[in-house]
Amino acid sequence: MRAAFFFSACFLFTGLLLPRPVHAADVAKPNVLILYADDLGFGDLKIYNPDSKIPTPNLDRLARSGVRFTDGHSSSGICTPSRYALLTGRHHWRDFHGIVNAFGGSVFKPERLTLPEMMQANGYKTAAIGKWHLGWDWDAIKKPGSKPIGDGRRAGFPPTAFDWSQPIPDGPLAHGFDSYFGDTVINFPPYCWIENDRVQKAPDVMMDTSKWKPIKEGNWECRPGPMASDWDPYQNIPTTTRRGVEFIKSQQESDQPFFLYFAFPSPHAPIIPNDRFDGKSNAGPYGDFVVETDDACGQLLQALEDSGQADNTVVIFSADNGPERYAYARDQKFDHWSSAPLRGLKRDIYEGGHHVPMMIRWPGLTRPETVSNALVSQIDIFATLANHLEFSLPPDAAEDSHNLMPLLRGTGETVRTTHIHNTYQNQYAIREGDWLLINAKNGYGSGRNKAWESKHNVPADDQQPVELYNLADDIGQRNNLAAKHPDRVAAMQARLKQIRQQGYSAPRLAK
């Protein structure tokens, strides 16, 4: 896959430049459904990569029904920070870098305005279903003097360490959601369903993977801790999808618009597609897991149709970061590169770590079969919805969010020219136009795989202190141009420093 493929749809984008009438849906309060995948590669979906070994008919159909962005980005190459940035309109690295670990506290400060809080303020019923991974106040229900049992990485709190009858504070309900259903994180304790701020069934045993059906690819990667004795991780997608369908259908007679944030646990490890999806792809169990995720998206989209709400619901799909390092073995065994045509995986600040699928269908606003090559970010969803709702964002909210309305309306305006990528502290990359500077010795976070580099013609490390790429003709990041363009490197480093120090990048705050 080369840059020519990546930018091949540019002629379709010119259709956006034609003037269009304003429809009633442009000024109403549409429902909003965000579908958020976990560790999904840019090259996994057929609509983005014709050579993908994974059929994704529902997401392909969604992409064709609205705007498919070919240059969409998460804020980070890992889970928690990307979710935080999406729900705050603020780069995660202004506040933290890592994930919330097992029984970790909330990453939200009480005064931080969140996207669901803004939607609530505008009369929306808000719900979160699925993966949370943004923290709770578990100490509030932990019994005094409780300590982990076991040694090292196998140490975990026992079920008796918590008073499971008590509400768990500082979770989704404390930050703008009227309701929540999920298991907070599929591979972190507690292994049980949580509804709103209480467990549905108290954990009564320690996590034991021998009680589950065998894993189908990779490792369980489950942290030790309390588990409900009948817990079955294979039921995660079926159960959350069913709850999502029920929520959507329950809103069909309501005069109140809804905002549903549906966050999948997939295709993040553990890779556990249910049996009916086995062999549905040509990319092994991971590919089958993507097929199951696509099927779940199809069920949620069908619920919109069946309930008569599809024509008044904005649907946004994206993923928190690129694919896990199992992608290297998958490429070797199945000749399917999940990040195609990009270099890099989850944790990396190479494009494959944060350059993700992103599509928006906005009935009455976006035109079907539209492909946009504009630089965009998940962080921009906040300002976009605020603009549509005529909500005046305060200066201490959504500091990095750009309004995508010009792109969705097709005015041809440039919305964003700069984006900063980061996973680990002191390893940043900055995008300006077609140029991408990795302000570090390299962009790896998941480690270098020399066999993959050899197969994909990645040159040996040239030992330069930074890397500079022109993505217009080198989307795979093979040709480091830093030595040829020292002035550009210096200018981009200065711009990176400026944005980090000034505390914002949103255009409205520069005025």
matplotlib code that plots the C-alpha trace (Angstrom):
import matplotlib.pyplot as plt

x = [0.0, 1.4, 0.5, -1.2, -3.8, -4.1, -5.0, -6.8, -10.2, -9.3, -11.4, -14.5, -13.8, -14.3, -18.0, -18.1, -17.2, -20.6, -23.1, -25.8, -29.2, -29.6, -31.9, -34.1, -31.8, -29.0, -30.6, -32.4, -31.1, -30.2, -29.5, -25.8, -24.3, -20.6, -19.2, -15.7, -13.6, -10.6, -7.2, -8.5, -6.1, -6.5, -6.0, -8.5, -11.7, -12.3, -13.5, -10.0, -8.0, -9.2, -6.6, -7.9, -8.6, -11.5, -15.0, -16.6, -19.9, -21.7, -18.9, -18.3, -21.9, -21.8, -18.7, -20.4, -23.5, -21.6, -18.1, -15.1, -12.0, -8.7, -6.6, -8.3, -6.3, -6.7, -4.8, -2.7, -1.5, -3.1, -6.6, -7.3, -5.7, -7.5, -10.9, -10.1, -9.3, -12.4, -14.7, -12.9, -11.8, -8.4, -5.1, -4.4, -0.8, -1.7, -2.8, -1.3, 0.1, -0.6, -3.7, -5.8, -4.7, -6.8, -8.9, -7.4, -9.0, -10.8, -8.7, -11.4, -11.0, -14.4, -14.2, -13.4, -16.4, -17.0, -18.8, -21.7, -22.0, -22.4, -25.0, -26.9, -26.9, -28.5, -31.3, -29.9, -30.4, -26.9, -25.7, -22.4, -22.3, -19.2, -15.6, -15.0, -11.3, -11.3, -11.3, -13.6, -13.2, -12.7, -11.2, -14.6, -15.9, -12.6, -12.6, -10.0, -6.8, -7.4, -4.3, -3.6, -2.8, -0.2, 3.2, 4.3, 2.2, 0.0, -1.0, -4.6, -7.2, -9.5, -13.3, -13.6, -11.5, -14.6, -18.1, -19.9, -23.2, -22.1, -22.2, -18.9, -18.3, -16.6, -17.4, -19.5, -22.5, -20.2, -19.0, -22.1, -23.7, -27.3, -26.7, -23.9, -23.7, -20.5, -17.6, -15.4, -12.4, -12.6, -9.2, -9.1, -10.9, -13.6, -14.9, -18.6, -21.3, -21.7, -24.9, -24.8, -22.6, -23.2, -22.1, -25.0, -23.6, -20.9, -17.6, -17.1, -13.9, -10.5, -10.1, -9.4, -9.0, -9.3, -13.0, -13.4, -13.3, -9.8, -8.5, -8.3, -5.3, -2.6, -2.8, -5.6, -3.7, -6.2, -5.0, -5.7, -8.5, -12.2, -14.5, -18.2, -18.0, -20.2, -18.3, -17.8, -15.8, -17.1, -20.5, -19.2, -20.1, -23.4, -24.5, -23.5, -24.8, -28.2, -28.2, -27.3, -30.2, -32.6, -31.5, -31.9, -35.3, -36.5, -35.9, -38.1, -41.2, -39.2, -39.2, -35.7, -32.7, -30.1, -26.3, -25.0, -21.3, -20.9, -17.3, -16.4, -13.8, -12.7, -10.6, -8.4, -7.0, -8.2, -9.0, -12.2, -14.6, -17.7, -17.9, -20.4, -17.7, -14.9, -13.4, -15.5, -12.2, -9.0, -6.9, -7.3, -9.2, -8.4, -10.0, -13.0, -13.2, -13.3, -16.1, -18.0, -17.4, -18.7, -21.8, -22.5, -22.2, -24.7, -27.2, -27.0, -27.4, -30.3, -31.9, -31.9, -33.6, -36.2, -37.1, -37.4, -34.5, -31.9, -32.8, -32.3, -29.2, -25.6, -23.4, -19.6, -17.3, -13.6, -11.0, -8.9, -5.5, -3.8, -3.6, -1.7, 1.7, 0.1, -0.3, 3.3, 2.6, -0.7, 1.1, 3.6, 1.0, -2.0, -0.3, -2.7, -1.1, -3.6, -2.1, -1.8, -0.5, 1.0, 4.0, 3.6, 1.2, -0.4, 1.8, 3.9, 3.9, 4.5, 1.2, -0.1, -0.3, -2.9, -4.0, -7.3, -10.6, -13.0, -16.4, -19.4, -22.9, -25.1, -28.4, -29.4, -25.8, -23.2, -23.4, -23.1, -20.0, -17.9, -14.2, -12.3, -8.5, -8.5, -6.5, -9.0, -9.0, -11.4, -10.8, -12.7, -16.0, -16.6, -16.3, -18.3, -21.3, -21.0, -21.1, -24.2, -26.0, -24.9, -23.3, -20.7, -17.7, -15.9, -12.1, -11.2, -13.0, -12.2, -9.0, -7.8, -11.0, -11.6, -15.0, -15.4, -18.7, -17.0, -15.9, -19.2, -21.1, -18.7, -17.6, -14.0, -12.5, -9.4, -10.2, -7.0, -3.4, -1.6, -1.9, 0.3, 0.8, 2.0, 1.9, 4.8, 6.2, 9.0, 8.2, 6.1, 5.3, 3.8, 1.9, 1.9, 0.2, 1.8, 4.8, 5.3, 8.1, 8.9, 10.7, 12.5, 15.1, 12.3, 8.5, 8.4, 6.7, 5.8, 9.3, 11.0, 10.3, 13.1, 11.4, 8.5, 10.8, 12.7, 9.5, 8.1, 11.4, 11.9, 15.5, 17.9, 17.9, 20.0, 20.9, 19.5, 18.1, 14.7, 12.7, 10.9, 8.5, 6.5, 3.3, 2.0, 4.4, 5.6, 2.6, 4.5, 7.3, 10.3, 12.4, 13.7, 14.2, 15.4, 19.0, 17.8, 15.4, 17.0, 15.1, 11.8, 12.7, 13.6, 10.4, 8.3, 10.1, 9.3, 5.7, 5.5, 6.9, 4.5, 1.4, 2.5, 3.3, 0.3, -2.2, -4.5, -4.6, -8.3, -8.7, -11.4, -8.9, -6.4, -8.7]
y = [0.0, 3.4, 7.0, 6.9, 4.6, 6.7, 9.9, 8.2, 9.4, 13.1, 13.6, 12.5, 15.2, 17.9, 17.2, 18.9, 22.2, 22.6, 24.9, 23.1, 24.1, 24.2, 21.4, 21.3, 18.7, 21.2, 23.3, 20.6, 18.6, 15.2, 12.1, 11.3, 7.8, 7.4, 3.9, 3.5, 0.5, -0.6, -1.3, -1.4, -0.8, 1.7, -1.2, -3.6, -2.2, -3.0, 0.5, 1.8, -1.1, -3.1, -5.7, -6.3, -10.0, -9.0, -8.4, -5.4, -4.8, -2.8, -0.3, 0.0, 0.8, 3.4, 5.0, 5.3, 6.9, 9.9, 11.4, 9.0, 10.7, 9.3, 11.4, 11.0, 10.7, 9.9, 11.9, 8.9, 5.5, 3.9, 3.6, 5.9, 9.0, 8.8, 8.4, 11.3, 13.5, 12.5, 13.3, 16.5, 18.1, 18.4, 16.7, 14.1, 15.0, 18.3, 16.3, 12.8, 10.1, 6.6, 4.4, 4.0, 0.7, -1.8, -0.1, 3.3, 6.6, 8.9, 11.0, 13.8, 16.8, 17.9, 21.2, 19.7, 20.1, 16.8, 16.2, 14.3, 17.2, 19.6, 17.4, 17.2, 21.0, 21.0, 18.7, 15.3, 12.0, 10.6, 7.0, 5.1, 1.4, -0.8, 0.0, 2.9, 2.8, 6.3, 5.5, 5.3, 6.0, 2.4, 3.5, 4.6, 1.0, -0.6, -1.9, -0.3, -2.3, -4.3, -5.5, -7.4, -11.1, -12.8, -11.7, -9.2, -9.1, -11.8, -9.7, -8.5, -7.5, -10.4, -10.1, -9.5, -6.3, -4.3, -3.6, -4.4, -3.2, 0.4, 2.7, 3.3, 7.1, 9.2, 7.0, 7.8, 9.2, 11.8, 13.1, 13.6, 10.3, 9.6, 5.9, 3.4, -0.3, -2.3, -4.1, -1.0, -2.8, -6.3, -7.4, -5.6, -6.4, -6.4, -9.0, -8.4, -6.2, -2.7, -0.8, 2.9, 3.0, -0.5, -4.0, -6.2, -9.2, -9.1, -10.8, -13.9, -15.5, -14.5, -14.2, -17.6, -18.0, -21.8, -21.3, -19.8, -21.2, -21.3, -18.1, -18.0, -15.8, -14.2, -14.1, -13.4, -10.4, -10.2, -8.6, -10.5, -9.5, -10.2, -12.0, -13.1, -16.9, -17.1, -14.4, -15.2, -12.6, -14.1, -12.6, -9.0, -8.0, -9.9, -8.4, -4.8, -4.9, -6.1, -3.3, -0.8, -2.0, -1.8, 1.7, 3.0, 1.4, 2.8, 6.3, 6.1, 7.7, 10.2, 13.9, 14.1, 13.6, 11.0, 10.9, 7.3, 6.6, 2.9, 1.8, -1.7, -3.9, -5.2, -6.1, -5.4, -8.5, -10.9, -11.9, -13.9, -14.0, -16.0, -19.4, -18.3, -15.8, -18.4, -18.4, -15.4, -13.7, -14.7, -13.0, -15.5, -15.0, -11.3, -10.9, -12.8, -10.5, -7.5, -9.2, -9.7, -6.0, -5.0, -7.2, -5.5, -2.1, -3.4, -4.4, -0.9, 0.8, -1.5, -0.5, 3.1, 2.1, -0.2, 2.5, 5.2, 7.3, 6.8, 10.0, 12.1, 10.5, 11.5, 8.4, 8.7, 5.8, 5.7, 3.8, 4.7, 3.8, 1.3, -2.5, -4.4, -5.9, -9.3, -7.6, -8.5, -12.2, -11.8, -10.1, -13.0, -15.7, -14.3, -11.5, -9.0, -5.8, -4.2, -0.8, -0.7, 1.4, 2.9, 2.1, 1.5, 0.0, 0.7, 2.8, 4.1, 7.7, 6.5, 6.9, 3.4, 4.1, 6.9, 7.3, 5.5, 5.0, 7.9, 8.4, 10.6, 10.3, 13.3, 13.1, 16.2, 17.6, 15.1, 13.8, 10.0, 8.7, 11.6, 11.1, 13.8, 13.9, 16.7, 16.4, 15.8, 14.5, 12.8, 15.8, 17.9, 16.1, 18.3, 21.7, 20.4, 19.4, 22.6, 24.7, 22.9, 23.3, 27.0, 26.2, 28.8, 26.9, 28.5, 29.3, 26.4, 23.7, 21.8, 23.8, 21.7, 21.0, 22.3, 22.7, 20.3, 21.8, 23.4, 19.9, 18.3, 21.1, 21.1, 24.7, 23.8, 25.6, 24.3, 23.3, 21.9, 22.1, 20.9, 18.0, 16.7, 12.9, 11.5, 8.2, 8.5, 11.4, 13.3, 11.4, 13.7, 14.0, 17.1, 17.2, 20.4, 20.1, 17.1, 17.2, 15.0, 15.5, 12.8, 14.8, 11.7, 9.2, 7.1, 6.6, 3.2, 2.5, -1.2, -2.0, -2.6, -5.8, -6.3, -9.1, -6.9, -4.0, -6.3, -7.6, -4.0, -2.4, -0.2, 1.2, 0.8, 3.4, 6.3, 7.4, 10.9, 12.5, 13.2, 11.9, 14.1, 12.7, 14.2, 12.1, 13.3, 11.0, 8.8, 7.8, 4.6, 6.7, 5.2, 8.2, 10.4, 13.9, 15.5, 16.0, 17.7, 20.1, 21.4, 24.7, 22.9, 20.7, 23.7, 25.5, 22.5, 22.0, 25.6, 25.2, 22.0, 23.9, 26.8, 24.7, 22.7, 25.8, 28.0, 25.5, 25.4, 24.9, 25.6, 28.4, 30.1, 30.7, 32.3, 35.2]
z = [0.0, -0.9, -0.6, -3.9, -2.4, 0.7, -1.3, -4.1, -3.0, -3.3, -6.3, -4.4, -1.9, -4.5, -4.4, -1.0, -2.6, -4.2, -2.5, -0.6, 0.9, 4.6, 5.9, 9.0, 10.5, 10.4, 13.2, 15.2, 18.1, 16.5, 18.6, 18.7, 18.7, 19.1, 18.3, 19.6, 18.8, 20.9, 19.3, 15.7, 12.9, 10.1, 7.6, 9.2, 7.6, 4.0, 3.2, 4.2, 2.8, -0.1, 0.6, 4.1, 4.9, 7.1, 5.8, 7.5, 5.6, 8.3, 8.9, 5.1, 4.6, 7.4, 5.8, 2.4, 4.0, 5.2, 5.4, 5.6, 6.9, 5.7, 8.0, 11.4, 14.6, 18.3, 20.8, 22.1, 21.1, 24.2, 25.7, 28.6, 27.2, 23.9, 25.6, 27.9, 24.9, 23.1, 26.0, 27.0, 23.7, 25.3, 24.5, 27.2, 27.5, 29.1, 32.1, 32.0, 29.7, 31.0, 31.5, 34.5, 36.1, 38.0, 40.7, 39.6, 40.3, 37.9, 35.4, 35.4, 37.7, 39.1, 37.3, 33.9, 31.4, 29.6, 26.3, 28.0, 30.5, 27.6, 26.1, 29.4, 29.5, 26.1, 27.1, 26.1, 27.8, 28.1, 28.4, 28.3, 27.5, 27.4, 28.2, 30.6, 31.5, 32.9, 36.6, 39.6, 43.3, 44.4, 47.7, 48.7, 48.9, 49.9, 53.5, 55.8, 56.0, 52.9, 51.1, 47.8, 48.0, 45.9, 44.6, 42.0, 38.8, 40.2, 43.3, 43.4, 45.9, 47.0, 46.8, 50.5, 50.2, 49.0, 50.3, 47.0, 48.4, 48.2, 45.2, 43.5, 43.2, 40.6, 37.6, 34.5, 36.4, 38.0, 34.7, 32.6, 32.0, 33.2, 33.0, 32.5, 31.8, 31.3, 32.9, 33.1, 31.4, 30.0, 31.2, 34.6, 37.8, 39.0, 36.6, 36.8, 35.3, 36.6, 36.2, 36.9, 40.0, 41.5, 40.7, 39.5, 41.2, 43.9, 42.9, 45.1, 43.7, 42.4, 38.6, 37.2, 33.4, 33.6, 34.2, 30.7, 27.3, 25.8, 24.4, 20.6, 19.9, 22.1, 25.9, 28.3, 29.6, 32.5, 35.7, 39.0, 41.2, 42.2, 39.8, 39.9, 39.8, 36.7, 34.8, 31.0, 29.1, 25.8, 26.7, 26.7, 23.2, 23.0, 26.3, 25.8, 22.2, 23.5, 26.1, 23.4, 21.1, 24.1, 24.9, 21.3, 20.9, 24.3, 23.0, 20.0, 21.7, 23.7, 23.0, 24.5, 22.2, 23.3, 23.4, 23.5, 23.9, 23.0, 23.7, 22.5, 24.3, 20.9, 19.1, 22.2, 23.9, 25.0, 21.5, 22.0, 19.1, 19.8, 18.0, 15.3, 14.0, 13.8, 10.3, 9.1, 8.2, 6.6, 9.3, 12.2, 15.4, 15.5, 12.2, 13.4, 16.4, 14.1, 12.2, 15.5, 16.3, 12.8, 13.4, 16.7, 15.0, 12.4, 15.2, 16.7, 13.4, 12.6, 15.9, 14.7, 11.5, 13.2, 15.7, 13.1, 14.5, 11.8, 10.0, 13.1, 14.6, 14.0, 14.0, 14.6, 14.4, 15.4, 17.5, 20.4, 18.9, 16.5, 16.8, 19.5, 18.8, 17.9, 14.5, 13.6, 13.9, 12.1, 9.1, 9.0, 9.2, 7.2, 5.2, 6.8, 8.1, 10.4, 10.1, 6.3, 4.7, 7.8, 9.9, 13.6, 16.1, 19.5, 21.7, 18.7, 17.6, 14.1, 12.2, 12.9, 16.6, 16.3, 12.7, 12.9, 11.0, 11.5, 9.9, 10.5, 9.1, 9.8, 8.1, 6.3, 6.6, 5.2, 1.7, 1.1, -0.5, 0.6, 1.3, 3.1, 3.2, 5.7, 8.9, 11.7, 15.3, 17.7, 19.9, 17.4, 18.0, 21.1, 19.4, 16.4, 18.5, 20.6, 17.4, 16.2, 19.5, 19.7, 23.0, 24.1, 25.3, 28.2, 27.8, 30.2, 28.2, 25.0, 24.6, 21.7, 19.8, 16.3, 14.7, 11.9, 10.6, 7.5, 6.4, 7.2, 5.3, 2.4, 2.5, 1.5, 4.5, 6.2, 9.8, 11.2, 10.0, 13.2, 15.5, 18.2, 18.8, 22.1, 24.1, 26.5, 28.4, 26.4, 23.1, 20.9, 17.2, 15.6, 12.3, 10.2, 6.9, 5.1, 7.3, 10.4, 12.8, 15.4, 18.0, 19.3, 18.0, 16.6, 16.9, 18.5, 21.8, 21.3, 20.1, 16.8, 14.8, 12.4, 10.5, 9.7, 8.8, 6.4, 4.8, 4.3, 3.2, 6.1, 6.0, 8.9, 11.6, 10.4, 13.9, 13.6, 16.7, 15.1, 12.1, 9.6, 6.9, 4.1, 4.3, 1.0, -0.8, 2.1, 4.2, 5.2, 6.9, 5.2, 4.1, 7.0, 5.6, 8.8, 7.6, 4.4, 6.1, 9.3, 9.2, 9.0, 11.9, 14.0, 13.1, 13.9, 17.2, 18.1, 17.1, 19.3, 22.2, 21.7, 21.7, 24.7, 26.7, 25.7, 27.0, 24.0, 20.2, 19.5, 17.0, 19.1, 22.0, 19.7, 18.9]

ax = plt.figure().add_subplot(projection="3d")
ax.plot(x, y, z, "-o")
ax.set_aspect("equal")
plt.show()
